[in-house]
Amino acid sequence: MKKQDEHLIHLGKTVKEYRNKLNISQEKLAFICGFDRTYISLIERGQRNISFLNLLKLSKGLETNISELTKGMQI
């Protein structure tokens, strides 16, 4: 598996954990962030490489910051 793929999977798992902590659905998170629900699903499965600006929106929607979403990633 490529390192990039590992990073996307790690991010996806972390996003899902934060979303579950907030007890909100993918649909609700998508609405908060201005995304489509399928976009959230792709992120959580590590199948979408999102832009920095969308990462900012996502972290805000999850009531955290980018550093928390990327914590533990090995470059």
N, C-alpha and C positions, 0 to 999 in steps of 0.2 A: 504494500500500500504506500502511496506517495505521502510525503510529509504534509503537503497541502491538504490532502484528503483527511488525514488525521486531525488537522487543525479544524476543518469544517465539521467533522463529527464531534470533536470536543466542544466546539461552540454550540452546536445543535443540542447536545445533551445538557449543557449549562443553561441554555435558553429554556428548555423544557422544565428543568428543575426550578428555575425562578418563576416561570409561569404557573407551575403547580403550587409553589409556595403562596402565590397570590390567589390561588384557587379560581383562576379564570380560564376560559376556553381559548383555543386557537382563534376562534372567530372574534371573541372579545378583544384579545390582544391585537389582532389585525385591525380592528376598528379603531382602537386607541392610537395605533401607530400610523394609520392611513394606508395599510397594506391589504392585500387580498388574503383570505384564509389559507389558500393553497401555498402562498409564499411563505407563511409561517411554517406550514407543514414541511416544505422543502428545506427550510433552514434547520428545523429540528432533526431532520433525517440526515443532515450533512450533505445535502445535494444541491445547495445553492451557495455560491460565493457572493456575499452581499457587499455593497459599497460601504464606504466609511460613513457617509451621511445616513444611510439606512441603519447602520450599526448604532449610530447616535440616537436615532428615533427609537430603535428597538430597546436600547438600554434605558431610555427615558420611560418608555411604556412599561418596562419591567421594574421601574423604580429603583434602578441601580446605575452603575457606570460601566464603561467599556472595560476598565481594568478588572472588575469583578467577573465579567463575562469571559474574559480571556485568561484569567488566573490559572496557573499551572501548565500553560502551553509551553512546550519546549521548542525553541526556534532552531 
